[in-house]
């Protein structure tokens, strides 16, 4: 893992560089793994995306010789030694109020560098926690995302066209205090707490357990709808709610969040398979109860499992 302070220092040095190729090579020379993204965009140009990131000078030079104006991607988490809290200001989402609440609560005191994004948001850089994996997550409803292990960020001096104008990713502020790590799990729980499904008492209606979960699922934004539905269905499964009742309790909420019927059914099925005791699965790997509540006992498609976060 590169030293976080070396990465932050390298980003400061390349800020507002007129040449993206020169900036990419300078970052690589400082040990920062980079990879090219589409000109004025975010999509990786390499076959495996951020997994192809490299600090090898020859490889980086070759990439930017082919596409001199490619934007610069940096993998977050262990590969680069930095993680980023992405405060989004775009469309209906404005994460500044949520980030201010986290600031007031002392959850983001260790920021080392703030970069302004072309849409008016902010990328807040922190050192990655050595030896601790912190996966990327989205809290779209409050306009704040976390870019950690399994994610990447577009770095200064990359650029985009917004409303016909060239806008830069650029360093906006540098820490004037001690720099430290961020607890991504605690931050997510603070900004977007997940409801707890209490144990269901004998004779209690499923609506008692599912009501808060359904309201929470309905509020999920794009990028977290499947994961939210999967999590809520797991909570109902763990509390003894049948899969049919789980679909009844969560289906309408998931639809209002933007999921289709098939996607909802597949995600709930995946949740129940994940929480079933091994004794309830046949030697062939199929649940003995799956056919009873979904009409057939075939395994869910692998693509759907991926969308559900498995």
N, C-alpha and C positions, 0 to 999 in steps of 0.2 A: 504494500500500500504506500503510495507517495505521501510525503509529509504535507499535511493540509496547508501549512503556512507557505510552503513553496508554491502550491497551486494558487493560493490567493494572491501571492506576490506576482506570479506570472500573469494572472488575469489583469492585475493593475497595470503591468508593463505594456500589455497589448491593447489596452482600452483605447478605442477610437483610432486604431491603426488603419491607414487608408488601404492596406492590402490584407485581405483575408488569408491568402496563402502565406504571407510573411508571418501573420499572427499565429496561424496553425503550426508553422515550423518552430516558432519561438516557444509556444506552449509545449510542443513535443520535446524540444531541447531541454526544457525544465523538468522533464519526466512526466508531463501530464498526457495521458492517453487521449487522443482525439480521433474523430472520424468525420467524413464530409456528409453534409445534408444538402438537399436541393437548394438551388439558388433562391434566396429570399423566402425560404420555407423551412419546415421542420422535419420532413421525411428523410430518413437516411438514404444515402446513395450506395452504401455497401450492401452486400448480399445478406449478411446476418445483422445488420444494423449496429447497435452499440457494442455487440459482442465482438465486432471486428476492430474496435478502437485500438490504436497503437501509438506508442511514443517513438517508434523507430523512424529516424530522420528520412531514410530513403523511401519508406512506404508513404509517409506523410507528404513528402515532396512529390511523389508520383501521383497521389490522389489529387492534390491541388494543381498540378500541372495539367491534368485532364480537365478539371473544372475550377478555374482560378477564382471564381466568385462563389464557390460553395460555402454555405454557412458551416459553422464549427459546432459539432456535437461533442459533449464530454459525458462519459458514463458516470453515474453517481454511485456513492457507496464505496465499497472496498477498492474497486479498480482505480479510482481517482483520489480517494482519501477525503472527499467532501460530500456532503448531502445538502439539499436545497429545499427550503420551504417556498413554494410558488404561490404568491399572493396574486390572484387573478382579478383583472378588471376588464371584463369583456362581456358584451351582451347583457343578459339579466343578472350576471354574477359580479359582485364587487366584494372581494375578500378583505378589504382594508379594515372594516369594522371588526371582523372576526379576529384579524391579526392583532388589532389594538387590544382586544380583550385578552388575548394570549400574552401580549406584552405586559399589560397591567397585572396579570397573574404570575408574572415572573417565569414564563415557560420558554421564552426565546431570548434570554439575556445574553447568550454566548455568541451571537451573530458576529461573523468576521468581516463580511462584505455584503453590500446591497447593490444589486444591478437592476437598473430600470429596464423594463421590457417595452417593445414597440407599441403595445396596446395600452400602456400606462400602468401596468402591474409591476410587481417587484419580485426578483429572485433573491432570497436571503440565504447566503452560504454559511454553513457551519462545518467544523471538522467532523468527519465520520468517527464514530466510537470504535476504537480499536478492539478487534475480537468479538464484536457484537453486530450481528446482521440486523439491519432495519430496512424492511421492505418498503417499496413505494406504495402510496395509497392516494386516493382521491376523496375529498369531502366537497363534492361539487355544489352541494346545497348552500354551503357557506363561502364558496369561492376560494378555498385554500387546498392545495395539493402538497404532497411530500414526495420528493424525488430522492430515493435512496437506492439500496441494492435492487437490481432489476429495472432500473430506469436510466434516463439521461436528461440532459439539459442543453439548451442552445446557449452558447457562451458569447460574451463580447469578443470582438466587435461585429458579430453577425448582424444581418439587417433584414428587414421585411418592408413590403410596400403596403402602407395603410392609408386608405382613402386617397390613393394616387401619390402619396409622399413617401420618401425613403425614411424609415425610422430605424434607429439602432438599438441593439442591446448594449448598454453602456453602464460603467461603474457610477453609482450615484452617491455612495457613502462608504467609508472605511471605518472599522471599529476603532474607537478611541478609548476602549476599556478592555478588560480581560476577555479573551475569546475562549469559548468552551463548547461542548457538545450539546445536542438537543435530544430530549427523550421523545421520539416520534410517536410512540404508543400513547404516552400520557397526553401529548398535544392533541392527538386525534380524539381521545376520549373526552377531552375538554371541549373541543370545537364541535364535535359531532357525536355525542354520547349515544350508545346503543341501549335500547330499553331491555330490561330483564324480564323474561317470562317467568313468573312465580310458579312454584309447584301447584298443580291443579288439584283442588280438594275433590273428594268423591262427590259426584253428582253435579259438579260445577260445569257450566256451559263453556264450550270452547271460545265463545266470544269474550269471556273474561280474560283468558290468557292471550288471545290473539288481537285484541283491540288496539293495544299500544304498539304491538309489533306491526300491525297492518298500517297504522298511521305513519310509522317510521319508514316502512317500505315505500309508501306512496310519496314520500318526500325525497327519495333518492334521485339524484341527477344522472345525466348520461355519463357512463364510465363506471358507475357504482351500483347500477340497478340490479344486475345479476348477482353480484356479490352480496348485496344487501338482502335480496330475496333468499339466497342460499343460507345466509346466516340466520335469518328469522325462521326459516323452515327447520333448520337444525335445532333451534331452541324449542320449537313446538314438538318435534320428534322426541327430544330428550325429556319432555314433560308428558309423554304418553298420549299425545294427540294423534289420531289416525291421519294417514296421508290424505284421505278424502276430505276430512275436516280441515286440514291445513290448506288444501287448495281452496276450499270455501272461504276460509278466513283471510287468506293472503292474495287470492287471485285478482279480485277487483282492484286492490291497492296496487298490485304489480302492473295491471293494465293501465291504471291512471298514471303510473310512472313512465309508461311508454313501451312495456314489454308485450309481445304477442302471446297468444294462447299456447302455442307449441313450446315456445321458449320458457314460459312459466311452468308448464307441466314437466319439461325436461329438468329444469333447475330444482324443482321441489323433489322430483324423483332422485336426483343426484344427492340431495341433502339427506333423504331418508336412507339411501344406500350407505352413505358415509357414517350414519349414526346407528345403524342396525348392528346388534350383536352378531358375532361370527356364526353362532348357532342357528341364526335365522336365514343363513345363506346356504343354498344347496352346494354339493361338491362341484357342480359345473360353474359356480360363481354367480348363480342367479338367485334372487330373493324369492323365498317361497310365498311371500305376501305380495310381491310386486304385481302379479297378474290380477290379484283381487281388487287392487285399488286403481290400476291404470288399464286394465283390460288385457294387457299382454306383458310378458316378463322378459322382454329383450333388454340388452344392455343399452344405456343411453349413448348417443353418438359422442365420439371423442371431442368433436368441436364444441359440443354443448358443455362437456365437462370443463374444457378450457375456459369457456365464458363464465362458468360458475366459480372459477377460481381454484379448481382442484389440480 
